[in-house]
């Protein structure tokens, strides 16, 4: 039915105006997708060349969205809460740390060695430490996501602030600018391109850690009060909402 409608719309594109032109422009993609879905259906549901449940047919995937939609929405909402919480914390801490390091040499003296130690390690390498230290798997996962986000934001913000031309500061000082003005009105605006690159890189890293964290113990539809593998509690226990 859909293929017939698309075929008619493609053939009569001259009389359908913008809609027909848009369909004609995307007709090759519709054709390729239709062929791919047809081959997928034949190889799984008709001839069983691909074994279940590793290769489900297309209608089985659609049935999951139609039959288990409330559960899927609940899972998506739980993932969004966990992702946003860790990302906001990591981006905020990373931004403040990067500005502090780029502006103050004394702060950079103490923080820079810590960054050299923590930065090269992937956030997933801290899984045993995080789940042993934090009281719940939700808080441990939030820490890991924040750690994965914070490092690129810190480094690129630091680089942006440190690379601001001294001429900008000299002009501002000539006009009577105070140190707070130099930081808020000169250094940070000039470093924003680096900051946004760091936020983008941190977003990708946080999604990778989110997948690992949810596979370990965070459950959708629960309050996130899941006890981690602490001493005397070898298995997680969760309290439902």
C-alpha positions as CSV (number, residue, x, y, z in Angstrom):
1,X,0.0,0.0,0.0
2,X,2.7,2.4,1.0
3,X,4.8,1.4,-2.1
4,X,1.8,2.0,-4.3
5,X,1.2,5.5,-2.9
6,X,4.9,6.4,-3.3
7,X,4.9,5.1,-6.9
8,X,1.8,7.2,-7.8
9,X,3.2,10.3,-6.1
10,X,6.5,9.8,-7.9
11,X,4.8,9.4,-11.3
12,X,2.5,12.3,-10.8
13,X,5.0,14.6,-9.2
14,X,4.4,17.3,-11.7
15,X,0.8,17.7,-10.6
16,X,1.4,17.5,-6.9
17,X,3.6,20.6,-6.6
18,X,6.1,20.7,-3.7
19,X,5.0,17.4,-2.2
20,X,5.5,15.6,-5.5
21,X,8.9,17.2,-6.0
22,X,10.0,16.2,-2.5
23,X,8.8,12.6,-3.1
24,X,10.6,12.5,-6.5
25,X,13.8,13.8,-4.9
26,X,13.7,11.0,-2.2
27,X,12.4,8.3,-4.5
28,X,15.8,6.5,-4.8
29,X,16.1,6.3,-1.1
30,X,12.5,5.0,-0.7
31,X,13.3,2.3,-3.4
32,X,16.5,1.2,-1.7
33,X,14.8,1.1,1.8
34,X,11.9,-0.9,0.3
35,X,14.2,-3.5,-1.3
36,X,16.2,-3.8,1.9
37,X,13.1,-4.3,4.1
38,X,11.8,-6.9,1.6
39,X,15.0,-8.9,1.7
40,X,15.1,-8.6,5.4
41,X,11.6,-10.0,5.7
42,X,12.3,-12.8,3.3
43,X,15.5,-13.8,5.0
44,X,14.0,-13.9,8.5
45,X,10.2,-14.5,8.5
46,X,9.9,-16.4,5.2
47,X,13.0,-18.5,4.7
48,X,14.5,-18.4,8.2
49,X,18.0,-18.0,7.0
50,X,18.8,-15.8,9.9
51,X,18.2,-17.3,13.4
52,X,15.9,-15.8,16.0
53,X,16.1,-14.0,18.3
54,X,19.3,-12.4,17.0
55,X,17.7,-11.4,13.7
56,X,14.0,-10.6,14.2
57,X,11.8,-9.8,11.2
58,X,10.7,-6.1,10.7
59,X,7.2,-6.7,12.0
60,X,8.5,-8.1,15.2
61,X,10.4,-4.9,15.9
62,X,7.3,-2.9,15.1
63,X,5.3,-5.0,17.5
64,X,7.7,-4.2,20.2
65,X,7.0,-0.5,19.8
66,X,3.2,-1.0,19.6
67,X,2.9,-3.6,22.4
68,X,5.5,-2.3,24.9
69,X,5.3,1.4,24.2
70,X,4.7,2.4,27.9
71,X,7.7,0.4,29.0
72,X,9.9,1.9,26.2
73,X,8.9,5.4,27.1
74,X,9.6,4.7,30.8
75,X,13.0,3.4,29.9
76,X,13.8,6.4,27.7
77,X,12.7,8.8,30.4
78,X,15.0,6.9,32.9
79,X,17.9,7.1,30.5
80,X,17.3,10.8,29.8
81,X,17.3,11.6,33.6
82,X,20.5,9.7,34.2
83,X,22.2,11.2,31.1
84,X,21.2,14.8,31.7
85,X,22.0,14.6,35.4
86,X,25.6,13.4,34.9
87,X,26.1,15.6,31.8
88,X,25.0,18.8,33.5
89,X,27.2,18.1,36.6
90,X,30.2,17.2,34.5
91,X,29.8,20.1,32.1
92,X,29.4,22.6,35.0
93,X,32.4,21.3,37.0
94,X,34.5,21.0,33.8
95,X,33.7,24.5,32.7
96,X,34.5,26.0,36.1
97,X,37.7,24.0,36.4
98,X,38.9,24.9,32.9
99,X,38.3,28.6,33.5
100,X,40.2,28.4,36.8
101,X,43.1,26.6,35.3
102,X,43.3,28.9,32.3
103,X,43.2,32.0,34.4
104,X,45.2,31.2,37.5
105,X,48.6,29.6,37.4
106,X,48.5,28.7,41.1
107,X,45.3,26.7,40.5
108,X,46.8,25.1,37.4
109,X,49.8,24.1,39.5
110,X,47.7,21.9,41.7
111,X,45.0,20.7,39.3
112,X,47.1,20.0,36.2
113,X,48.8,16.9,37.6
114,X,45.4,15.5,38.6
115,X,44.1,16.0,35.1
116,X,47.2,14.2,33.7
117,X,46.5,11.3,36.0
118,X,42.7,11.0,35.5
119,X,42.4,12.3,31.9
120,X,44.0,9.4,29.9
121,X,41.9,6.8,31.7
122,X,38.5,6.1,30.2
123,X,35.6,6.6,32.5
124,X,34.6,3.0,32.3
125,X,37.9,2.1,33.9
126,X,36.6,3.7,37.1
127,X,33.7,1.3,37.3
128,X,34.9,-0.8,40.3
129,X,35.9,2.3,42.3
130,X,32.7,4.1,41.6
131,X,30.4,1.2,42.4
132,X,32.3,0.4,45.6
133,X,32.5,4.1,46.7
134,X,29.0,5.4,46.0
135,X,26.0,4.1,48.0
136,X,23.8,3.4,44.9
137,X,24.3,2.4,41.3
138,X,22.4,5.5,40.2
139,X,24.9,7.8,42.0
140,X,27.8,5.8,40.7
141,X,26.5,5.9,37.1
142,X,26.0,9.7,37.4
143,X,29.6,10.1,38.6
144,X,30.9,8.1,35.7
145,X,28.9,10.1,33.2
146,X,30.0,13.4,34.8
147,X,33.6,12.2,34.7
148,X,33.4,11.3,31.0
149,X,31.8,14.7,30.3
150,X,34.0,16.8,32.5
151,X,37.4,16.0,31.2
152,X,37.0,17.2,27.6
153,X,35.1,20.3,28.7
154,X,37.9,21.1,31.2
155,X,40.7,20.7,28.8
156,X,39.1,22.6,25.9
157,X,37.9,25.4,28.2
158,X,41.3,25.7,29.7
159,X,42.8,25.8,26.2
160,X,40.4,28.5,25.1
161,X,41.0,30.7,28.1
162,X,44.8,30.3,27.9
163,X,44.8,31.2,24.2
164,X,43.0,34.5,24.6
165,X,45.2,37.3,23.2
166,X,46.9,39.5,25.8
167,X,45.9,42.5,23.8
168,X,42.2,42.0,24.8
169,X,43.2,42.2,28.5
170,X,45.5,45.2,27.9
171,X,42.6,47.1,26.3
172,X,40.2,46.2,29.1
173,X,42.7,47.2,31.8
174,X,43.3,50.5,30.1
175,X,39.6,51.2,30.3
176,X,39.6,50.4,34.0
177,X,38.4,46.8,34.0
178,X,38.6,44.7,37.2
179,X,39.8,41.1,37.3
180,X,36.2,39.8,37.5
181,X,35.4,41.8,34.4
182,X,38.4,40.3,32.6
183,X,37.2,36.8,33.4
184,X,33.5,37.2,32.8
185,X,33.5,39.6,29.9
186,X,36.8,38.9,28.1
187,X,38.2,35.5,28.8
188,X,35.0,33.4,28.8
189,X,33.4,35.0,25.7
190,X,36.6,34.6,23.7
191,X,36.9,30.9,24.8
192,X,33.3,30.0,23.9
193,X,34.2,28.2,20.6
194,X,36.5,25.9,22.5
195,X,33.9,25.4,25.2
196,X,31.2,24.3,22.7
197,X,33.6,21.8,21.1
198,X,34.3,20.4,24.6
199,X,30.6,20.1,25.3
200,X,30.0,18.3,22.0
201,X,32.9,15.8,22.7
202,X,31.7,15.3,26.3
203,X,28.2,14.5,25.0
204,X,29.5,11.7,22.9
205,X,31.6,10.3,25.8
206,X,28.7,10.5,28.2
207,X,26.4,8.5,25.9
208,X,29.0,5.7,25.7
209,X,29.3,5.6,29.5
210,X,25.5,5.7,29.8
211,X,25.2,2.4,27.9
212,X,27.7,0.7,30.1
213,X,26.2,2.1,33.3
214,X,22.7,0.9,32.4
215,X,24.0,-2.6,31.6
216,X,25.5,-2.9,35.0
217,X,22.7,-2.0,37.4
218,X,20.5,1.0,36.6
219,X,16.9,-0.1,36.0
220,X,14.2,1.8,34.1
221,X,11.0,2.4,36.0
222,X,12.7,2.3,39.4
223,X,13.7,5.1,41.7
224,X,17.4,4.6,41.1
225,X,17.9,3.6,44.7
226,X,19.9,0.5,43.8
227,X,22.6,-0.6,46.2
228,X,25.9,-1.2,44.6
229,X,28.3,-4.1,45.2
230,X,29.4,-2.9,48.6
231,X,31.0,-5.0,51.3
232,X,28.5,-7.5,52.7
233,X,26.0,-6.8,49.9
234,X,27.3,-8.9,46.9
235,X,24.2,-8.3,44.8
236,X,22.3,-5.1,44.1
237,X,18.9,-4.5,45.7
238,X,16.4,-2.0,44.5
239,X,13.4,-0.4,46.0
240,X,10.5,0.2,43.4
241,X,8.8,3.6,43.1
